[in-house]
Amino acid sequence: MPSRPRNPYDELAALADPDPDLDPAPPPRILPLDLGIMYAEPEDDPWSPPDHRRPGNGRRGRRSRRRRRSPFAALPRLAKLLFALVMCVGFLVLADRCAAMYAEKKAQKALQDELHLAAAPQVDIHGFPFLTQVLDKHLDRVDVTVPHVAADRVSLTKVQASARDIRLTGDLPNDIRSAVIGDLNGRITLSFDDMNRELTASQLKFSRVNANTVGADGKLSIAGQELRVRAEAQVRLVGTSGLSTDIDGMSLDMPGVATYRPGRNRGLTLHRESADLISRDTARVKALLSVPAVVKRLGVPQKDVDLALQNEEKLHELVGTPRFVSQLTQVNLVDVVADHPWLLSKIGIDPKLITGLMAMRPPELSDRLSFSFTLPREARELQIRDVRVGEGGVVATVSGVEVGVGK
């Protein structure tokens, strides 16, 4: 029987992959160690690409990460309540201090307007909390400092006052109408530096002599001559609202010539340089010894003087001793010069300077060194209790009870 020709499509079919549906199922895989457990790949779950992103990389992850990083998340509830309480207290304290500062500014402006001050004073309200004092309209304590207050010829360096038990009228802190101060104590300071600058254009220096006396030492121009001035000012109270000074112990020195002391015990005495120069000059010493009042004050017997005026050797013996020069510096020539004005030119002293000094009245000199002040009428309820001279100036203490402030 003839062979059937080969079909080329059969050959192609043989070369093709076998149909998976026709292949027998693969034998089951046995795990090692012969555990008898069959392992098969799951075929029901669909395949999906692996997600290599870390948990929390998305928007929700970032939010959750923020929540995990919050410091409050780890705190217990009690700590959170305590923190909230502290924050509330802090805000209340801040609000209280702001209200106190606002009230201080309003009080500064009111005091500046009422007392006509060039600069606003410093006001410090004490006591905490302030707002409860406002509601009660009663302040425990207020301190006020006013610098450089004009007072007569001088400026008060500093006025300090501490007020306690203050009763207010008006609505604080917006409206301060008036107040009544139950107790007020203060200090008024007048510094020597201000006195030096304002009284004598820095040519005179004031300093402490004792608790009640101020000393002055410096230079003044009098009758066209610059003279050294020394004086003492006794500080005293004028009633209960003022302070004044009494100038005494004043002396005006003409360097190398003489010293003039005005006032009740006025006098004119020669310096040692002048006395020594006169004792060595025959003409000058004869002119001086020719005045009987001078001879009497020197304590020299008149017969010795008459002999000395006739004999120059005796004259030199009389005036050439240190004792004579010392006695001459202690002789008061003020009335002698008044009766014998020619004597000044004879002994080598400018008569214009001496007569100009003697013509000046003591008040004219004292007024240049005196200082005083009086409490303003706005402070008429205050009283000056005491005044003392310290190292830096004059300090007066003031006090008052039931002092009214404002309208």
C-alpha positions in Angstrom: 0.0 0.0 0.0 1.5 3.1 -1.1 2.7 5.4 1.7 0.6 8.5 2.5 2.5 11.7 1.7 3.7 13.7 4.7 1.7 16.7 5.7 4.1 19.7 6.2 1.6 21.2 8.7 2.1 18.2 10.9 5.8 18.9 11.0 5.2 22.5 12.0 2.8 21.3 14.8 5.4 19.1 16.2 7.9 21.9 16.4 5.3 24.1 18.3 5.2 24.2 22.2 2.9 21.7 23.7 -0.5 23.1 24.9 -0.4 23.7 28.6 -4.0 22.5 29.0 -3.0 19.1 27.7 0.1 18.7 29.8 -0.4 16.6 32.9 -0.2 18.4 36.2 3.2 18.4 37.6 3.9 16.2 40.6 3.6 17.7 44.0 6.8 19.2 45.5 7.9 17.6 48.7 9.6 20.0 51.2 13.0 18.9 52.5 13.2 16.7 55.5 10.3 14.8 54.2 7.8 16.7 56.3 5.0 15.7 53.9 3.8 19.2 53.5 2.8 20.1 50.0 3.8 23.4 48.7 2.0 25.1 45.9 2.1 28.6 44.6 -1.2 30.4 45.2 -3.0 31.0 41.9 -6.0 32.9 43.1 -4.4 36.2 44.2 -3.6 38.6 41.3 -0.1 39.7 40.9 0.8 43.3 41.8 4.1 45.2 41.7 5.9 45.5 45.1 5.6 48.8 47.0 9.1 49.9 48.0 8.0 53.1 49.8 8.5 53.4 53.5 5.4 53.6 55.7 4.4 57.2 56.3 5.9 58.6 53.1 2.6 59.8 51.9 0.5 62.8 53.0 -1.2 60.7 55.7 2.2 59.4 56.8 3.6 63.0 57.1 0.6 64.0 59.2 1.0 61.0 61.5 4.7 61.7 61.8 4.0 65.2 62.9 1.5 63.9 65.4 4.1 61.6 66.8 6.7 64.4 67.1 4.5 66.8 69.1 6.0 67.2 72.6 2.5 67.5 74.1 1.5 64.0 72.8 3.9 62.4 75.3 2.8 64.5 78.2 0.2 63.2 80.6 -3.0 65.1 81.0 -2.1 66.6 84.3 1.1 68.1 82.9 -0.9 69.6 80.1 -3.3 71.2 82.5 -0.5 72.6 84.6 1.2 74.0 81.5 -2.1 75.7 80.4 -2.5 77.1 83.9 1.0 78.5 83.9 0.4 80.1 80.5 -2.8 81.7 81.8 -1.1 83.1 84.9 1.7 84.5 82.7 -0.7 86.3 80.5 -2.5 87.7 83.6 0.8 88.9 85.1 1.7 90.5 81.8 -1.6 92.3 81.5 -1.3 93.5 85.1 2.2 94.9 84.5 1.1 96.6 81.3 -1.8 98.3 83.2 0.5 99.4 85.9 2.9 100.9 83.4 0.1 102.7 81.6 -1.1 104.2 85.0 2.5 105.3 85.8 2.7 107.2 82.5 -0.7 108.9 83.1 0.4 109.9 86.6 3.7 111.3 85.3 1.9 113.5 82.8 -0.6 114.7 85.4 2.2 115.6 87.9 4.2 117.4 85.2 1.1 119.5 84.2 0.1 120.3 87.8 3.6 121.2 89.1 4.6 122.9 85.8 7.8 120.8 85.5 10.2 121.0 82.6 10.6 117.2 82.5 8.2 114.4 83.4 8.9 112.8 86.8 9.5 109.2 87.4 6.5 107.3 89.0 6.8 103.8 90.4 3.6 102.0 91.5 4.3 99.2 93.9 2.2 96.3 95.0 0.9 93.2 93.1 -1.5 92.7 91.6 -2.1 96.2 90.4 -5.6 95.6 88.9 -7.0 94.5 92.2 -5.8 97.7 93.7 -7.5 99.6 90.9 -10.8 97.9 91.5 -10.5 98.7 95.2 -9.3 102.3 94.3 -6.6 102.0 96.9 -2.8 101.9 96.2 -0.4 100.6 98.7 2.7 102.6 97.8 3.8 105.0 95.0 7.3 106.5 94.7 7.9 109.7 92.8 11.3 111.2 91.7 11.5 114.7 90.2 14.9 115.9 88.9 16.0 119.5 88.6 13.2 121.6 90.1 13.7 125.3 89.8 13.7 127.0 93.3 14.6 130.6 93.6 18.2 131.1 92.5 19.2 127.4 92.5 17.8 124.2 91.1 16.9 121.4 93.4 18.9 118.4 92.2 16.3 115.8 93.2 13.0 115.6 94.9 12.0 112.2 96.1 8.7 111.2 97.7 7.2 107.9 98.9 3.5 108.0 99.3 1.5 105.2 101.1 -2.1 104.5 101.7 -3.4 106.3 98.6 -7.1 106.6 98.0 -8.1 107.2 94.4 -11.1 108.8 92.7 -11.8 108.1 89.0 -11.5 105.0 86.9 -8.0 103.6 86.6 -6.0 103.3 84.6 -7.8 105.5 82.1 -9.1 108.3 84.3 -7.1 109.5 87.3 -9.0 112.5 88.7 -7.5 112.9 92.2 -6.0 111.1 95.1 -5.6 111.5 98.9 -2.2 110.4 100.3 -2.5 109.0 103.8 1.2 109.3 104.6 4.0 111.0 102.6 7.7 111.2 103.3 10.3 112.7 101.0 13.7 114.2 100.6 14.8 117.4 98.8 18.5 117.4 97.7 20.4 120.5 96.7 23.9 119.5 95.5 27.0 121.5 95.8 27.7 121.0 92.1 24.5 122.8 91.1 25.3 125.6 93.7 28.8 126.1 92.3 27.5 126.3 88.7 24.4 128.5 89.3 25.5 130.9 92.0 29.0 131.9 91.0 29.7 130.5 87.5 32.0 127.8 88.8 34.3 130.4 90.4 33.3 129.3 93.9 33.2 125.9 95.5 30.8 124.9 98.3 31.6 122.1 100.7 30.4 120.8 104.1 31.8 122.3 107.2 29.5 120.6 109.7 25.9 119.3 109.8 24.5 122.9 109.7 27.2 124.9 107.9 28.2 125.1 104.3 31.7 126.5 103.5 32.4 128.6 100.4 35.9 129.1 98.9 36.7 130.6 95.6 37.2 133.8 93.6 35.0 136.9 92.9 35.6 139.9 90.9 35.1 143.0 93.0 36.0 146.6 92.1 37.8 145.4 89.0 40.0 143.1 91.1 39.9 139.3 91.4 39.8 138.5 95.1 39.7 135.2 96.9 36.5 134.8 98.9 35.9 132.6 102.0 32.6 132.4 103.8 30.3 130.2 105.8 26.6 129.8 105.3 24.5 128.7 108.2 21.5 126.7 106.9 18.2 127.3 108.7 14.5 126.6 108.2 12.1 129.3 107.4 8.8 128.2 109.0 7.8 124.8 107.8 8.0 125.4 104.0 11.3 127.1 103.3 15.0 127.0 103.7 17.5 129.9 103.8 21.1 130.7 104.7 22.8 133.3 106.9 26.3 134.2 105.5 29.0 134.9 108.1 32.7 134.5 108.5 33.3 136.1 105.1 36.7 137.2 104.1 38.1 138.8 101.0 41.8 138.3 100.4 43.9 140.5 98.2 46.8 138.1 97.6 50.0 139.2 99.3 48.4 142.5 100.5 45.6 142.3 103.0 42.4 140.6 104.1 39.0 142.4 104.4 36.2 141.0 106.6 32.8 142.7 106.0 29.9 142.5 108.4 29.4 143.2 112.0 33.0 142.5 113.0 34.5 143.9 109.9 38.3 144.4 109.7 41.3 145.0 107.5 44.5 143.1 108.3 47.8 143.0 106.5 49.2 139.8 105.1 52.6 138.8 106.4 54.2 139.7 103.0 53.0 143.3 103.3 54.0 143.6 107.0 57.4 142.2 106.3 57.8 144.6 103.3 56.8 147.6 105.5 59.2 146.7 108.3 62.1 146.7 105.9 61.2 150.1 104.3 62.0 153.1 106.5 59.6 155.5 104.8 56.7 153.1 105.1 57.3 152.1 108.7 57.7 155.8 109.7 54.3 156.6 108.0 52.7 153.7 109.9 54.2 154.6 113.3 53.2 158.2 112.8 49.5 157.3 113.4 48.9 157.0 117.2 46.0 154.5 116.8 48.4 152.1 115.1 51.1 152.5 117.8 48.5 151.9 120.5 47.3 148.6 118.8 50.8 147.4 118.3 51.4 147.7 122.1 54.6 149.7 121.7 55.4 152.4 124.3 55.1 155.8 122.8 58.5 156.9 124.1 60.1 154.0 122.2 58.3 155.0 119.1 59.4 158.7 119.4 63.0 157.6 119.9 62.8 155.3 116.9 61.4 158.0 114.6 64.4 160.2 115.5 67.0 157.5 115.3 67.1 155.0 112.4 69.2 152.6 114.3 66.6 152.4 117.0 63.9 152.2 114.4 65.5 149.1 112.9 65.9 147.6 116.3 62.2 148.2 117.0 60.7 146.9 113.7 63.4 144.4 112.7 62.2 141.6 115.0 59.8 138.8 114.0 57.6 139.8 116.9 56.9 143.2 115.4 55.9 141.7 112.0 53.6 139.2 113.8 51.9 142.0 115.8 51.5 144.1 112.7 49.5 141.3 110.9 47.0 141.3 113.8 46.3 145.0 113.8 42.8 146.0 112.5 43.4 148.9 110.2 39.8 149.4 109.0 39.0 152.5 111.1 42.5 153.8 110.8 42.2 153.8 107.0 38.8 155.4 107.3 40.3 158.3 109.3 43.6 158.5 107.5 43.0 157.4 103.8 46.4 158.8 102.8 48.1 156.0 104.9 47.2 153.3 102.3 49.3 154.9 99.5 52.1 155.6 102.0 52.4 151.9 103.0 52.1 150.7 99.3 48.4 149.6 99.1 46.1 150.7 96.3 43.6 153.0 98.2 40.9 152.5 95.5 40.7 148.8 96.1 40.4 149.2 99.9 37.9 152.0 99.8 35.9 150.1 97.2 35.7 147.1 99.4 34.8 149.1 102.5 32.1 150.9 100.5 30.3 147.7 99.7 27.5 146.7 102.0 27.6 143.3 103.5 24.3 142.2 101.9 25.8 142.8 98.4 28.5 140.3 99.1 26.2 137.9 101.0 23.6 137.8 98.3 26.2 136.4 95.9 26.7 133.4 98.2 23.2 132.9 99.7 20.7 130.3 98.5 17.2 129.4 99.5 14.1 127.7 98.3 10.4 127.5 99.3 8.0 124.7 98.7 5.6 125.6 95.8 2.0 126.5 96.7 0.8 123.3 95.1 2.7 121.5 97.9 1.4 123.7 100.7 0.2 120.6 102.6 3.8 119.4 103.0 6.1 120.5 105.7 9.9 120.6 105.9 10.9 118.8 109.1 14.6 118.9 109.1 17.6 120.0 107.1 21.2 118.6 107.2 24.4 119.3 105.3 25.9 116.2 103.8 29.1 115.5 101.9 27.4 116.1 98.5 25.0 118.9 99.4 22.1 120.0 101.5 19.3 117.5 102.2 15.9 118.5 103.6 13.2 116.0 104.7 9.5 116.7 104.1 6.4 114.9 105.3 2.7 115.2 105.1 -0.6 113.6 106.2 -3.8 113.4 104.2 -2.3 115.2 101.3 -4.6 115.9 98.4 -3.4 115.6 94.8 -5.3 116.5 91.6 -8.6 118.3 91.2 
